[in-house]
């Protein structure tokens, strides 16, 4: 695994943990790494695919993000 892929895995894990602690579950956080389209170097970050979420999950996410932005 490249260093960038390792960074992406760590970021995905941190985001997944933070979302779970806020009571939010993304169905796609099992994660599918895919190289960034058009990436020409191995130094490009991998994209973290969170998958599709339902409207209630999106609203909960918006609530948590808004609350955090106000702190």
C-alpha distances in whole Angstrom, upper triangle without the diagonal:
4,7,8,6,6,10,11,10,12,15,15,16,18,20,20,22,24,25,26,28,30,31,28,26,24,24,21,19,17,15,14,11,13,13,16,19,20,17,17,15,11,12,13,12,11,14,15,17,20,22,26,28,32,35,35,32,32,35,33,30,33,35,32,31,35,36,33,34,37,37
4,5,5,6,9,10,11,12,14,15,17,18,20,21,23,24,26,27,29,30,31,29,28,25,26,22,20,19,16,15,12,13,12,14,17,18,14,15,12,8,9,10,10,10,14,15,18,21,23,27,29,33,35,36,32,32,35,34,30,33,35,32,31,34,35,32,33,36,36
4,5,5,6,9,10,10,12,14,15,16,18,20,21,22,24,26,27,29,30,28,27,25,26,23,20,20,17,17,13,15,13,15,18,19,15,16,13,9,8,10,9,10,14,15,18,20,23,27,29,33,35,35,31,31,34,33,29,31,33,30,29,32,33,30,30,34,33
4,5,5,6,9,10,10,12,14,15,16,18,20,21,22,24,26,27,28,26,25,23,24,20,18,18,15,14,11,12,10,11,15,16,12,14,11,8,6,7,5,7,10,12,15,18,21,24,26,30,32,32,29,28,31,30,26,28,31,28,26,29,31,27,28,31,31
4,5,5,6,9,10,10,12,14,15,16,18,20,21,22,24,26,27,24,23,20,21,17,15,15,12,11,8,10,9,11,15,16,13,15,13,10,9,9,7,6,9,10,13,15,18,22,24,28,30,31,27,27,30,29,25,28,30,27,26,29,30,28,28,32,31
4,5,5,6,9,10,11,12,14,15,17,18,20,21,23,24,26,24,22,21,21,18,16,15,13,13,11,13,13,15,19,20,17,18,16,12,12,12,10,9,12,12,15,17,20,23,25,29,31,31,27,27,30,29,25,28,30,27,25,29,30,27,28,31,30
4,5,5,6,9,10,11,12,14,15,16,18,20,21,23,24,22,21,20,21,18,15,16,13,14,12,14,13,14,18,19,16,18,16,13,11,11,8,9,11,11,14,16,19,23,24,27,29,30,26,25,28,27,23,25,27,24,23,26,27,24,24,28,27
4,5,5,6,9,10,10,12,14,15,16,18,20,21,22,20,19,17,18,15,12,13,10,11,8,10,11,12,16,18,15,17,16,13,12,11,7,6,7,7,10,12,15,19,20,24,26,27,23,22,25,24,21,23,25,22,21,24,25,23,23,27,27
4,5,5,6,9,10,10,12,14,15,16,18,20,21,19,17,16,16,14,11,10,9,10,9,12,13,15,18,20,18,20,18,16,15,14,11,9,10,8,11,12,15,19,20,24,26,26,22,23,26,24,21,24,25,23,22,25,26,23,25,28,27
4,5,5,6,9,10,11,12,14,15,17,18,20,18,17,17,18,16,12,13,11,13,12,15,16,17,21,23,20,23,20,17,16,15,12,11,12,11,14,14,18,21,21,25,27,27,23,23,25,23,20,23,24,21,20,24,24,21,23,26,25
4,5,5,6,8,10,11,12,14,15,17,18,16,16,15,17,14,11,13,11,13,12,14,15,16,19,22,19,22,20,18,16,15,11,10,10,9,12,12,16,18,19,22,24,24,20,20,22,21,17,20,21,18,17,21,21,18,20,23,22
4,5,5,6,9,10,10,12,14,15,16,14,13,11,13,11,8,9,8,10,10,13,15,15,19,22,20,23,21,19,18,16,12,11,10,7,9,9,12,15,16,20,22,21,18,18,21,19,16,19,20,18,17,21,21,19,20,24,23
4,5,5,6,9,10,11,12,14,15,14,13,12,14,12,8,9,9,12,13,16,18,19,22,25,23,26,24,21,20,19,15,14,13,10,12,11,15,18,18,21,23,22,19,19,22,19,17,20,21,18,18,22,22,19,21,24,23
4,5,5,6,9,10,11,12,14,13,13,13,16,14,11,13,12,16,15,18,20,20,24,26,24,27,25,23,21,20,16,15,15,12,14,13,16,19,18,21,23,22,18,19,21,18,15,18,19,16,15,19,19,16,18,21,20
4,5,5,6,9,10,11,12,11,11,10,13,12,9,12,11,14,15,17,19,19,22,25,24,27,25,23,22,20,16,15,13,10,12,10,13,16,15,18,19,19,15,15,17,15,12,15,16,13,12,16,16,14,16,19,19
4,6,5,6,9,10,11,9,8,8,10,10,7,9,10,13,15,18,20,20,24,27,25,28,27,25,24,22,18,16,15,11,12,9,12,14,14,16,18,17,14,15,17,14,12,16,17,14,14,18,18,16,19,22,21
4,5,5,6,9,10,10,10,11,13,13,10,12,13,17,18,21,23,24,27,30,28,31,30,27,26,24,20,19,18,14,15,13,16,18,17,19,21,19,15,17,18,15,14,17,17,14,15,18,18,16,19,21,20
4,5,5,6,9,9,10,11,15,15,12,15,15,19,19,22,24,24,27,30,29,32,30,28,26,25,21,20,18,15,16,14,17,18,16,18,19,18,14,15,16,13,11,14,14,10,11,15,14,12,15,17,16
4,5,5,6,5,7,8,12,12,10,13,14,18,19,22,24,24,27,30,28,32,31,29,27,25,21,20,18,14,15,11,14,15,13,15,16,14,11,12,13,10,8,12,12,9,10,14,13,12,15,18,17
4,5,5,5,6,9,11,13,11,13,15,19,20,23,26,26,29,32,31,34,33,31,30,28,24,22,20,17,17,13,15,16,14,16,17,15,12,14,15,12,11,14,14,11,13,17,16,15,18,20,20
4,5,7,9,12,15,17,14,17,18,22,23,26,28,29,32,35,33,36,35,33,31,29,26,24,23,19,20,17,19,20,17,18,19,17,14,16,16,12,12,15,14,11,13,16,14,13,17,18,17
4,6,9,12,15,17,15,18,19,23,24,27,29,29,31,34,33,37,36,34,32,30,26,25,23,19,19,16,18,18,15,16,16,14,11,13,13,9,9,11,10,7,10,13,11,11,14,16,15
4,7,10,13,15,14,17,19,22,24,27,29,29,32,35,34,38,37,35,34,31,28,26,24,20,19,16,17,17,14,14,15,12,9,12,12,8,9,12,11,9,12,15,14,14,17,19,19
4,7,10,12,11,14,16,19,21,24,26,26,28,32,31,35,34,32,31,29,25,23,20,17,16,12,13,13,10,11,12,10,7,9,10,7,7,11,11,9,11,14,14,14,17,19,19
4,6,9,8,11,13,16,19,21,24,24,27,30,30,33,33,31,30,27,24,22,19,15,14,10,11,11,9,10,12,11,7,10,12,10,10,13,14,13,14,17,18,18,20,22,23
4,5,6,9,10,13,15,18,21,21,23,27,26,30,30,28,27,25,21,19,16,12,10,7,7,8,6,9,12,11,8,10,13,11,10,13,15,14,15,18,19,19,21,23,24
4,6,7,9,12,15,17,21,21,23,27,27,30,30,28,28,26,22,19,16,13,11,8,7,7,7,10,13,13,10,12,15,14,13,17,19,18,19,22,23,22,24,27,28
4,5,6,8,11,13,17,18,20,23,23,26,26,25,25,22,19,16,13,10,7,5,4,7,8,12,15,16,12,14,17,16,15,18,20,19,19,22,24,23,25,28,28
4,5,8,11,14,17,18,20,24,23,26,26,23,23,21,17,14,12,9,7,5,7,10,11,14,17,17,13,14,18,16,14,18,20,18,18,21,22,21,23,26,26
4,7,10,13,16,18,21,24,23,26,25,23,23,21,18,15,13,10,9,8,9,12,13,17,20,20,17,18,21,20,18,21,23,21,22,25,26,25,27,30,30
4,6,9,13,14,17,20,19,22,22,20,20,18,14,11,10,7,6,7,8,12,14,17,20,21,18,18,22,21,18,21,23,22,21,25,26,24,26,29,29
4,6,10,12,14,18,17,20,20,18,18,16,13,10,9,7,6,8,9,13,15,19,22,23,20,20,24,23,21,23,26,25,24,27,29,27,28,32,32
4,7,9,12,15,14,16,16,14,15,12,10,6,6,6,7,10,12,15,18,22,24,26,22,22,26,25,22,25,27,26,24,28,29,27,28,32,32
4,6,8,11,11,14,14,12,14,11,10,6,6,8,8,12,13,16,19,23,25,27,24,23,27,27,24,26,29,27,26,29,31,29,30,33,34
4,6,8,7,10,10,9,11,8,8,5,6,9,11,14,16,19,22,26,28,30,27,25,29,29,26,27,31,29,27,30,32,30,30,34,34
4,6,5,9,10,10,11,7,7,6,6,10,11,14,16,19,21,25,27,29,26,24,28,28,25,26,29,28,26,28,31,29,28,32,33
4,6,9,11,12,13,10,11,10,9,13,13,17,17,19,23,26,28,30,28,26,29,30,27,28,31,30,28,30,33,31,31,34,35
4,6,9,11,12,10,12,12,12,16,17,20,21,23,26,30,31,34,31,29,32,33,30,30,34,33,30,33,36,34,33,36,37
4,6,8,9,6,9,9,11,15,16,20,21,24,27,30,32,34,31,29,33,33,30,30,34,32,30,32,35,33,32,36,36
4,7,9,8,11,12,14,18,20,23,25,27,31,34,36,38,35,33,36,37,33,34,37,36,33,36,38,36,35,39,39
4,5,6,9,11,14,18,20,23,25,28,31,35,36,38,35,33,37,37,33,34,37,35,33,35,38,35,34,38,38
4,5,8,9,13,16,19,22,24,27,30,34,36,37,34,33,36,35,32,33,36,34,32,35,37,34,33,37,37
4,6,9,13,15,19,22,24,27,30,33,35,36,33,31,34,34,30,31,34,32,29,32,34,31,31,34,34
4,7,9,13,15,19,21,24,26,30,32,33,30,28,31,31,27,28,31,29,27,30,32,29,28,32,32
4,6,9,12,15,18,21,23,27,29,30,26,25,28,28,24,25,28,26,24,27,29,26,26,29,29
4,6,9,13,15,18,21,24,26,28,24,23,27,26,23,24,27,25,23,27,28,26,26,30,30
4,6,9,12,15,17,21,23,24,21,20,23,23,20,21,24,23,21,24,26,24,24,28,28
4,6,9,12,14,18,20,21,18,17,21,20,17,19,22,20,19,22,24,22,22,26,26
4,6,9,12,15,18,19,16,15,19,19,16,18,21,20,19,22,24,23,23,27,28
4,7,8,12,15,16,12,12,16,15,13,15,18,17,16,19,21,20,21,25,25
4,7,10,13,15,12,12,16,16,14,16,19,19,18,21,23,23,24,27,28
4,7,10,12,10,10,13,14,13,15,18,18,18,20,22,23,23,26,28
4,7,8,6,6,10,11,10,12,15,15,16,18,20,20,21,24,26
4,6,5,6,9,10,11,12,14,16,16,18,20,21,22,25,26
4,5,5,6,9,10,10,12,14,15,16,18,20,21,23,25
4,5,5,6,9,10,11,12,14,15,17,18,20,21,23
4,5,5,6,9,10,11,12,14,15,16,18,20,22
4,5,5,6,9,10,10,12,14,15,16,18,20
4,5,5,6,9,10,10,12,14,15,17,19
4,5,5,6,9,10,11,12,14,16,17
4,5,5,6,8,10,11,12,14,16
4,6,5,6,8,10,10,12,15
4,6,5,6,9,10,11,13
4,5,5,6,9,10,11
4,5,5,6,9,10
4,5,5,6,9
4,5,5,7
4,5,5
4,6
4
